[in-house]
Amino acid sequence: MATGWAGDGAVQDQIDATVKDAVERAKSQLANGPGLTHCAHCGAEIPEARRRALPGVRLCIPCQEAEDKESAAFSGYNRRGSKDSQLR
């Protein structure tokens, strides 16, 4: 693949940066602090098993699923789709 002005390893560097960004984004979304006994959105009780499995949990399962669907729409910047990407 002709890389133009890109240096050796530029493609791998771009892939590594994309993975690093995704890991950092996932870490920033982890709950921290004390968990709740009732959902922060709807007030439903959060089962004890869920609270033990997920320290810092703040949402019941239906509310968490809804939030996950919403955040999937904003998954971040796609470096491969950029008009300036070397991976095109």
N, C-alpha and C positions, 0 to 999 in steps of 0.2 A: 504494500500500500504506500503510495507516495504521500509523504507527510508535509510537504511544502516547507514552511518555516518552523515547524514543530521539531523539537530536538528528540534525540533517542529516548525512548521510554515515556514519551508524552501521553500516549494512549493509556498506558498502565497507570500513570500518575492521575489522569482524569478519572479512571475507574476507581482507584483508591480513594480519591477525594469524594466521589459520589457515595461510596460505602461509608466512609467516615462521617459524612454529613447525615446519612440515614441513621447511623448508630447514635450520634449525638442527639438527633431529633427524638429518637425512641427513648433515650435516657432522660431527656428533659420532660417527657410525658409521664414518667413513673410517679406514682403517688408517694408522698413522703409525709411524715408526721403521724399523729394518731388517726386511726380509722374511725369511721362513724358507725353507729348502730342503726341509723336510719338514713335512707338515700337523701343526698343533698338536693336532688331535683324534685322527686315526687313524694318523699317522706315515707316510702315503703320500708319495712324492716329489712335490714341486710342480715342474712343468715350467719350464724356463728362460724360455720364451715368456710364461708366466703371470706369472712374477716380474718380467720386464721391463715387461709391460703394466700391472701393478698394484703399484707400489712399496709395500712394507709388507705384502704379502699374507701371511696366516698360515694359510689353509685351502685344501685342495684343492677342486676343483669340487663333488664330491658333498657334502662337509661344508658348503661354503658354501651350496649349494642347500637343505640341511636347515635350516641356521640362518636363511636368508631366509624359509622357510615358517613356521618357529616365530615369528619376529619379526613376520610379517604378521598373526598373530592378535592382537598387541598394538600396533595401529597408532596408538594415541593417542586423545585426547579428541575426540569429534565434536561440535563446537560447534553444528552444525545440528540435531543430535538432542537437545540439551539442552532440558529443559522450560522454561528461562528464555530461550531463544534468540529473538531478534527475527526470525529467518529462517524461523520456522515458519509 
